[in-house]
């Protein structure tokens, strides 16, 4: 599959960011990676995104939930998938309430994320 759709990956963990980037590319999508939500928002890629995968808890700055809310308000057509090692009912509800299409708990099954990406991008 070859596509021009762009998936943005936001995670402050280098290993996770690299793994997600490789997964997205293996599916045939273009990918761009960012260490923080602020770095993404300052990038021209923010306006070109077809989907965003973001960690919820990052060391510094804006959380993934705040990023999902930003895109829900400002770029309503950009779906956001949130991931975190610390998902409970409160975090899940906050993520969905912020406009995320899904909230996954790490470690998650790769097929689950693949299915979400493909469903989101059609």
N, C-alpha and C positions, 0 to 999 in steps of 0.2 A: 504494500500500500504506500502510495506517495501522496502527501497532502501538504497544503500550505498552512494548515491550522497550527497556531502557536500556543504551547502550554508553558506557563511560567511556574517555576519552582522556587519557593521561598523557605529556606531553613538555615538556621545558624550553625547546624552541624554539618561539617564538610562531607563526611561519609554519607550521610542520609541524602544530602543535596546531590552528590555525585551519583548515588544509586538511583534516585528518582529521575534524574536527567537521563541516565542510560535506559531506564525502563520506558520513559516517554519516547525517546528516539527509536527504541526497538519496535515500538508500535507504529512508526512511520510519521510521527508528528515532529514539528520543529520544537525546540526547547530553549529556554533561556533561564539562567539560574541567578538567584540573589541571596545574599546573606541576611538581609533584613527587609521588612516591609517598606521602610523609607527608601532603601536603595531601589526597590522596584518602582515606587511611586515617582522617583526622580528620573526614571528611564523612559525612553521613547517607546519601549516595548509595552509599557502599561496601557497605552492606547490601542495596541495591536493584539492584545491577549484574547484568546478564544476560551481559555480555561486557566485557572490558577490552583495550584496545590501548595498549601502553606501549613507550616508548623504553627501550632497555637502559641506555645510558650517559647519566646526567643529571649536571649540574655538581655538585650537592650532594646529600647524603643517600643514601637507599636506591636501589639499582639496580632496573631492571625485572626482572632475574632474581630478586632478593630479594623483589620484589613478587609475582611469579608463585609463588614458594615459599610465601609467606604465604597466598595464596588457595588454593593446593593443599592446605595443611595445615588452614586455618581455614574456608574457604568452598569446599569441593571441587566444588561445582556451577558455579562461575564460571570459564569458560574465559578464558585470557589469551593474546593474540597479541602477541609481542614483535617490535620493529623496531629496526634499528641500521645505521649506516653501517659498522660494524666487526664483521662476522660472519665468523668462521672456524670450523673444525671444533670447536675447544675451546668457543667461545662458543655455537655451535649445540647441542652436547651439554649444556652447562650449562643452557641455556634449557629444553630438552626435559626434562632431568633434574629441573628445578625445577617441572615440571608445565605448562609452556606448551604450547598446542596447535599452535603454529607459531612459527618464528623467520624473519623476512624481512629481507633485506639491502636497505638504501636505496642507490640509488633502486630501488623495486620497481614492478612493473606494477600499476596500480590495479585491474585486473580480478582479479588474484591476491588482493588484499586483500578485494575485494568478495565473491569466491567463498568465502573463509575466513569472513568475517562471516556470510554467509547460511547456510553449512553449519553453523556453530557455533550459530546462533540457530534453525535449522530452518525 
